[in-house]
Structures are given as structure tokens and as C-alpha cells.
Amino acid sequence: MGEAVMTTRRQADGAIVVDVRGSLDAATVDALRATLLATLHGERPVSMIVDLTFVTFMDSIGVGALVTGANAAREVGARFTLRNPSEFVHRQLRVTGLAEVFGLPGTPWASQAHPG
């Protein structure tokens, strides 16, 4: 199983950014879920951004933790956004039908996959 590191910071506009690095799997998602829920319920931000730039792997359990975060954000009236998912993570979200739920574009790598 992998490792993941989560850090939170507040942007100048008041949004809370949760930077996630590493793998989101059975060994690490409890920490992500706890970070998302504690931050949402404790700080009640207007907006939460989960930055996935450095997530190297995510399975269905990781997807579930993001859904939990999105649901908790809705409960407290916060906007929940995913930022910079890798191609692998984006594919996982498309396969589950959740890319659109999270407001991610359809297939950003399609033009790279099928060059003109």
C-alpha cells in the first residue's frame, strides 16, 4: 500500500486548499477523509479545493473519500473543487461517472491520445 501526505492552507480569497501527495488507497484514505471532514466542519470555508497534482494512484476507496468530502461540503454550504488531477486520476473519475459531478472537463488528454 502507498503513502499519502495532506497539507491544508488558506488562500488569500479565503478558500481552503488541501494538497494531496502520494497514493489514495485503503492505507491512506482515512487520513484524507479525516482532513476533509475536520476542515469543513471546523473552519466552514466558503470553498474547498482539493489539489490532486501529485496524486500518483487512486482506487475506488480514494474516489469514495472525495465523494464523502463533496457531500460534507454541500452540507456546510461550501463549494468543493478538485484541481489538477493527473491523467490516471481523471480517468478513474470518468470511469466512475464522477468527473462531471466534480466539474472536471470531459477528456483533456483526448487530443494527445489521438494526434491529428
Helices and strands as residue ranges (DSSP letters): E 4-10, E 16-24, H 29-43, E 47-58, H 60-76, E 79-83, H 87-95, H 110-113
